[in-house]
């Protein structure tokens, strides 16, 4: 009888694009494509060029050396914007996405943070202190709500 090995604890990383391993970056972008284009059938392109901005950063989690979740941090005038949060289907429900949000919030300490939350995740983001900051809207064919965390 083979023993099932417990999954490793996720490791969370945060880096600008120019300091990332190209293979890791590729796997993260592939993951986003699987989630946004494959599962969610988003109508907008995921790759919008914003990762190439000098102040942008990628946050991601790896389990056993494999990327399983990602989000990006962007700088807009007067606010930090978190977005493109995606987790591999086989790793959802384990708190990995929450660990990424917490790491991103550490990176943005003391700054106002904005998100375009998918509407069904509004309460989940509220658990981090985000509050609705405007009217619901559609983005990429999915209902969203603007949210902000002011510290």
VENTASUL-V245378 format. One record per residue. N is the residue number from 1. RES is the residue in one letter. SS is DSSP state (H for helix, E for strand, - for the rest). OMEGA is omega in radians with two decimals (none if undefined). Layout:
N | RES | SS | OMEGA
N | RES | SS | OMEGA
This chain:
1 | X | - | -3.14
2 | X | - | 3.08
3 | X | - | 3.08
4 | X | - | 3.13
5 | X | - | 3.09
6 | X | - | 3.12
7 | X | - | 3.12
8 | X | - | 3.03
9 | X | - | 3.13
10 | X | - | 3.01
11 | X | E | -3.09
12 | X | E | -3.09
13 | X | E | 3.05
14 | X | E | -3.10
15 | X | E | 2.93
16 | X | - | -3.08
17 | X | H | -3.05
18 | X | H | 3.08
19 | X | H | -3.11
20 | X | - | 2.99
21 | X | - | -3.10
22 | X | H | 3.13
23 | X | H | 3.09
24 | X | H | 3.12
25 | X | H | 3.13
26 | X | H | -3.13
27 | X | H | 3.11
28 | X | H | 3.11
29 | X | H | 3.07
30 | X | H | 3.11
31 | X | H | 3.11
32 | X | H | 3.12
33 | X | H | 3.11
34 | X | H | -3.08
35 | X | H | -3.01
36 | X | H | -3.10
37 | X | H | -3.11
38 | X | H | -3.07
39 | X | H | -2.98
40 | X | - | 3.11
41 | X | - | 3.14
42 | X | - | -3.11
43 | X | - | 3.13
44 | X | - | 3.07
45 | X | - | 3.08
46 | X | - | -3.10
47 | X | - | -3.09
48 | X | - | 3.11
49 | X | - | -3.07
50 | X | H | 3.09
51 | X | H | -3.12
52 | X | H | 3.11
53 | X | - | -3.04
54 | X | - | -3.08
55 | X | - | -3.10
56 | X | - | 3.10
57 | X | E | 3.04
58 | X | E | 3.03
59 | X | E | 3.13
60 | X | E | 3.09
61 | X | E | 3.05
62 | X | E | 3.02
63 | X | E | -3.09
64 | X | - | 3.08
65 | X | - | -3.13
66 | X | E | 3.09
67 | X | E | -3.10
68 | X | E | -3.12
69 | X | E | -3.10
70 | X | E | 2.90
71 | X | E | 3.13
72 | X | E | 3.08
73 | X | E | 3.11
74 | X | E | 3.08
75 | X | E | 2.99
76 | X | E | -3.14
77 | X | - | 3.07
78 | X | - | -3.09
79 | X | E | 3.00
80 | X | E | -3.10
81 | X | E | 3.05
82 | X | E | 3.13
83 | X | E | 3.10
84 | X | E | 3.08
85 | X | E | -3.13
86 | X | E | 3.11
87 | X | E | 3.08
88 | X | - | -3.07
89 | X | H | -3.11
90 | X | H | -3.12
91 | X | H | 3.13
92 | X | - | 3.10
93 | X | - | -3.11
94 | X | - | 3.12
95 | X | - | -3.10
96 | X | H | 3.12
97 | X | H | 3.10
98 | X | H | 3.10
99 | X | H | 3.11
100 | X | H | 3.13
101 | X | H | 3.12
102 | X | H | 3.11
103 | X | H | 3.13
104 | X | H | 3.12
105 | X | H | 3.04
106 | X | H | 3.14
107 | X | H | -3.07
108 | X | - | -3.03
109 | X | - | 3.08
110 | X | - | -3.10
111 | X | - | 3.02
112 | X | - | -3.08
113 | X | E | 3.13
114 | X | E | 3.04
115 | X | E | 2.90
116 | X | E | -3.06
117 | X | E | 2.95
118 | X | E | -2.98
119 | X | H | -3.11
120 | X | H | 3.12
121 | X | H | -3.10
122 | X | H | -3.12
123 | X | H | 3.11
124 | X | H | 3.12
125 | X | H | 3.09
126 | X | H | 3.10
127 | X | - | 3.08
128 | X | - | -3.13
129 | X | - | 3.11
130 | X | - | 3.08
131 | X | E | 3.12
132 | X | E | -3.03
133 | X | - | 3.14
134 | X | - | -3.09
135 | X | - | 3.06
136 | X | - | -3.14
137 | X | E | 3.09
138 | X | E | 3.09
139 | X | E | 3.12
140 | X | - | 3.13
141 | X | - | -3.09
142 | X | E | 3.11
143 | X | E | 3.12
144 | X | E | 3.04
145 | X | E | 3.09
146 | X | E | 3.13
147 | X | E | -3.12
148 | X | E | 3.03
149 | X | E | -3.12
150 | X | - | -3.13
151 | X | - | none
